[in-house]
Amino acid sequence: MEIKQIEEKVKAFLVEDLEIEGEKIFPDARLKEDLGIDSLDFVDIVVIVEKTFGFKIKPEDMKDVKTLSQFCEYIASNVE
């Protein structure tokens, strides 16, 4: 899967499932500070990523992921 497809799917679930305003979603947006993703949202994200992309997010892998583009790259590196 190409990174562009991943970015589109991630943006879609951020808007639809987490109700984040579309204009706030850009590659350098920080997950916590700019998008307001908290620990409860992260639980939802784990479930959505597993259903959408077919792998489980490991919390230890996410410790250095701060921006939306880093998150998409993380997904890309785990999708076959």
C-alpha positions in Angstrom: 0.0 0.0 0.0 1.3 3.4 -0.9 1.9 6.1 1.7 -0.7 8.4 0.0 -3.4 5.7 0.4 -2.4 5.3 4.1 -2.6 9.1 4.6 -6.1 9.2 3.0 -7.4 6.3 5.2 -5.9 7.8 8.4 -7.4 11.2 7.6 -10.8 9.6 6.9 -10.9 7.8 10.3 -9.6 10.8 12.2 -12.5 12.9 10.8 -15.2 10.2 10.9 -14.4 8.2 14.0 -12.6 10.8 16.2 -14.4 13.8 14.9 -11.3 15.8 14.3 -11.8 18.8 12.0 -10.4 18.1 8.6 -8.5 21.5 8.3 -6.5 20.5 11.4 -5.1 17.4 9.7 -1.9 18.0 7.9 1.4 16.0 7.7 3.3 17.9 10.4 0.3 18.1 12.8 1.3 16.8 16.2 -1.0 14.0 17.4 -1.5 15.3 20.9 -1.0 19.0 20.7 -2.5 19.8 17.3 -5.1 17.1 16.9 -6.0 16.6 20.5 -5.6 12.8 20.5 -5.6 11.6 24.1 -5.1 8.1 25.6 -8.8 7.2 25.1 -8.6 8.2 21.4 -5.5 6.1 21.1 -7.4 3.0 22.2 -9.9 3.7 19.4 -7.0 4.3 16.9 -5.5 0.9 17.9 -8.8 -0.9 17.0 -9.3 1.1 13.8 -5.7 0.5 12.6 -6.0 -3.3 13.3 -9.3 -3.5 11.3 -8.1 -1.2 8.5 -4.5 -2.2 8.1 -4.4 -5.7 9.6 -1.8 -5.3 12.4 -1.7 -4.4 16.0 0.1 -1.2 17.2 2.7 -1.8 19.9 2.7 1.0 22.4 6.5 0.8 22.7 6.8 1.5 18.9 4.7 4.7 19.3 6.9 6.4 21.9 8.8 8.4 19.2 5.8 9.0 16.9 4.8 12.7 17.4 3.4 13.8 14.1 0.8 12.6 11.7 3.3 11.9 9.0 5.4 9.8 11.4 2.3 7.9 12.3 1.5 7.2 8.6 5.1 6.1 8.1 4.9 3.8 11.1 1.7 2.2 9.5 3.5 1.9 6.1 6.4 0.1 7.7 4.0 -2.5 9.2 1.6 -3.0 6.3 2.6 -5.8 3.9 
